[in-house]
Amino acid sequence: MDKKTRDELIAKADKLLKYETDKVITWCSGCGNYGIQNALARALVLEGKERKDFALFFDIGCSGNGSDKFEANTLHGLHGRIISTAAGAALANDKMKVIAFAGDGATFSEGVGHLVHGVRNNFPMVFVHHNNENYGLTIGQASSTTRLGAKMNGTPGGVSIEPINTLEFVLSLNPTFVARGFSGDVDHLTELFRMAMRHKGFAYLEILQSCPTYNRLTTEDWYASRVKYVEDLKGYDRHDIWAAKKLVQDMDKEIYLGLIYENIEKKDFLSLQTNREGVKTSLVEEVKHYDVRDLI
Ligand SMILES: Cc1ncc(C[n+]2csc(CCOP(=O)(O)OP(=O)(O)O)c2C)c(N)n1
């Protein structure tokens, strides 16, 4: 992309972001959430999405506080429950791209059951896992993705329980789209957002995110010196689930980013509803309109 086109893109994307409002910004300086929202805004612009074309669903947490910084249809839900809320919206209105966001606490503790069934049902939505490896908003407790030995508020002597290998977990559920990005590489993350938006089923996009205030182990530099790109792996077949499972084993030395696994054969939940087979219209077009003004 030449500089002029890139500047135009950034200017358009910036219009979606509303940092200059009276809403207090609760993100710390250097928080990975800024990079993530910039990438999201750019991806939406590049995919030609207008405000009516998408809805954003935010869980509780620092990540969730992105809901009041985006010029769009947004909903801020309950902790750990955003996948079910967003899935309902995605099934009710297939004309809208539904994107949901949650932290590692919400995704792999409070809401892990919703994640399992979101993947298993292959709901037509994008799910973004902000993995800052701690409970950020409640000031830095260890989560189920915090690494062994990390000294956190609440476990100052160091975490003694092994973290969940998140991608291995998701790959065990027979998913249709698994990708991983890094908040410090906005250009690459923008492309991952675009791919996830084009996917028809449940797109799981994990983002390695620095948390400069509470996670002093996995800093921006820690990630930057370890991340590698699947695009650079000669002969890597992203349709091979065993290759994907092998690739995600290493969580410490060579951490791969990119579209790690994709299955385009498996149908999404909505397409599988047999009662709708042969129906030419969509659910949105079949909604009956009632004039309720006289009742109010
Ligand atoms: C059911 C429930 N349990 C706990 C809380 C308290 N709580 C609010 S924010 C938060 C931490 C969120 O951490 P995470 O999901 O990792 O997101 P982050 O803040 O790191 O983005 C917790 C535990 C809550 N609001 N609801």
The ligand as an SDF file (V2000), in Angstrom:
LIG
                    3D

 26 27  0  0  0  0  0  0  0  0999 V2000
  -19.5300  -12.8590   36.7990 C   0  0  0  0  0  0  0  0  0  0  0  0
  -18.4940  -11.8250   37.1630 C   0  0  0  0  0  0  0  0  0  0  0  0
  -17.3900  -12.2030   37.8380 N   0  0  0  0  0  0  0  0  0  0  0  0
  -16.4480  -11.2900   38.1430 C   0  0  0  0  0  0  0  0  0  0  0  0
  -16.6130   -9.9620   37.8100 C   0  0  0  0  0  0  0  0  0  0  0  0
  -15.5620   -8.9480   38.2220 C   0  0  0  0  0  0  0  0  0  0  0  0
  -14.7100   -8.5450   37.1170 N   0  0  0  0  0  0  0  0  0  0  0  0
  -14.9320   -7.4070   36.4240 C   0  0  0  0  0  0  0  0  0  0  0  0
  -13.7470   -7.1060   35.2940 S   0  0  0  0  0  0  0  0  0  0  0  0
  -12.9310   -8.5030   35.7050 C   0  0  0  0  0  0  0  0  0  0  0  0
  -11.6030   -8.8330   35.0590 C   0  0  0  0  0  0  0  0  0  0  0  0
  -11.6960   -9.0580   33.5990 C   0  0  0  0  0  0  0  0  0  0  0  0
  -10.5290   -9.6990   33.1380 O   0  0  0  0  0  0  0  0  0  0  0  0
  -10.4320  -10.2260   31.6570 P   0  0  0  0  0  0  0  0  0  0  0  0
  -11.6750  -10.9330   31.2750 O   0  0  0  0  0  0  0  0  0  0  0  0
   -9.1550  -10.9720   31.4780 O   0  0  0  0  0  0  0  0  0  0  0  0
  -10.4030   -8.8790   30.8000 O   0  0  0  0  0  0  0  0  0  0  0  0
   -9.3300   -7.6670   30.8260 P   0  0  0  0  0  0  0  0  0  0  0  0
   -9.7800   -6.6930   31.8870 O   0  0  0  0  0  0  0  0  0  0  0  0
   -7.9830   -8.2250   31.1410 O   0  0  0  0  0  0  0  0  0  0  0  0
   -9.4140   -7.0990   29.4550 O   0  0  0  0  0  0  0  0  0  0  0  0
  -13.5860   -9.2060   36.7260 C   0  0  0  0  0  0  0  0  0  0  0  0
  -13.1510  -10.4540   37.3450 C   0  0  0  0  0  0  0  0  0  0  0  0
  -17.7850   -9.5940   37.1240 C   0  0  0  0  0  0  0  0  0  0  0  0
  -17.9780   -8.3280   36.7170 N   0  0  0  0  0  0  0  0  0  0  0  0
  -18.7150  -10.5210   36.8100 N   0  0  0  0  0  0  0  0  0  0  0  0
  1  2  1  0
  2  3  1  0
  2 26  2  0
  3  4  2  0
  4  5  1  0
  5  6  1  0
  5 24  2  0
  6  7  1  0
  7  8  2  0
  7 22  1  0
  8  9  1  0
  9 10  1  0
 10 11  1  0
 10 22  2  0
 11 12  1  0
 12 13  1  0
 13 14  1  0
 14 15  2  0
 14 16  1  0
 14 17  1  0
 17 18  1  0
 18 19  2  0
 18 20  1  0
 18 21  1  0
 22 23  1  0
 24 25  1  0
 24 26  1  0
M  CHG  1   7   1
M  END
$$$$
